[in-house]
Amino acid sequence: SFPIEVTNYTQIYRTAFSFTRTALKAGLRFDDSGVYKTKAKKNSLRHMTVQELACYYGVKRTDSVTNDDGDTVPETKTGGIEYFLKQYEIGNTGNGGLFEYRVGGADVSAQTDWESYEDKRIINVNGTLTRDQFENLVERAFRVTSEENYEKLCVCGSGVLKAFNQFCDRNSIKTTTLNTKEDSYGMNITKWESPYGTLYFKSHPLMNADAAMRNDAFILDVGNLVYRPLNDSDTELLTNRQPPDFDGRKDEWLTEAGLEVRFPETHMYVKNLTGIVV
C-alpha cells in the first residue's frame, strides 16, 4: 500500500517591542548595554515561549482574519504533538480524522480506560498509578521507537518528576544524574535505564509554572520530531519596523515555522499523574 501523506501548517510568530526616542538617547550604548539589550532578550524569551507551547499544544487550522489593509486573508496555525496524538487515536478519515493512521481501527480518543485500549497515546491518569500500571505505561511507550538504542526524552512538570523520584526511592531503583557540562548542555537531566528502554527526564519550566501542566509529561521519540522553518524564515530579529512618523524605534522577533510529527505512535502524553504507589 502507498504511504499516507500527513501535512501540517507553518505558523507566523511575531513579537514586537519598541522604545521612545528619549529612551534611546538617554546616554546608553545602543545594542550593547542598558535598555535595548535587556528588552530584546526579554522579548526573545516571550517569543520562544509561544513557539514552544505551539509545538506541544497547537491545533492545526486556518482562520480568516482581517489585515491592516482591510482584506480578509487566511492565517494558519501549526499542529503540535498533542494534536497529532489525538489524530492517531481517532485513527482514520472514516472516524472523522484527517489521516489514515489506523485503517479500519476504532476511534479510541474518548476512551478513559487506557489499559484496555492499546492505541491510546494520550493517557489521563487523573491520580496515582500502581507499580504494575506504571510498568505497563513505560512498556507501551517503548513498543515502537525510531532509536536503535531505545532512548526517549520525558519532558515533564515538577509534579511528575517528584512522583518518579519518590517511586525510585521506595523501590531502590537506580537513576543517574547527567553531568551538566559534558552530557546535557548545562541542564539537569535524570537518566533511568528501564527494562524496556532508557528514559531521560527533563523538568520543563513552562510546565512547572502552570498548575494545569505540573503533573503532565510528554514521552518523546526525538528522532521522529522535526522543526521545519519556512525558507529564510527561521527566528530573526528585524530592526526599524516603525512607521515613518513614529518618534522612536520598533523592532520585532519574527519566525514562520511548523512541526513535523512522524509516527505519533512513538510518542505519548501522560496527564494528571500525581503519584506512583507499590
C-alpha angles and dihedrals in degrees: 000000000000118000116256120250112233116190137189136180131242117236129213115231119192126179113177129188131179144193134203118244088246093057091051092049096048097109098274124131103251116240093355104071145348129032099355099050094046095047094044091053094046091052093046088059090049089050094051092045091059091047094050094048089051090053090056104033108013120131118218108237146123121239127193111231136173114239128210090272092057094251122135108235136170119259116197128208125201121237116238133210095275090052094055092044088056091049089052090052092050085054109198147003091269088066093048097268127132099231137045095239096144111018109211092003124135124255105253097168094107096044117111097188096084094173093062095047113064094193095060111120100162102067119188104197093176093192135355134347127217118232090256092050092049090051091049090051094051092045090054091048091058097039091098121027140154094211115094090207092050100238127154136176120236109202105190149158122258091258092062092045090050092050092049094048092050090049090052092048093051093048099037091242113167121230132174129224109217120233103259095212100044107027113024111031093251095310127123107244129172118212122206122182103206122185089258102044145314120290123198111203117208120177109223119219094211091055092045091054094054119064090206091063102032092099096043131099138187115210103202136192093212094197089064095055121082128181107218118194118187114252110290089354105103117127111307137164109235117196135207098022093151124117116258094257096049111119095219141017134292124195130173143196110233131190135163111190145129139201127250111209110192120195102355090201088074091063133063138194116207116193134195098003107166102165150346117228133189 
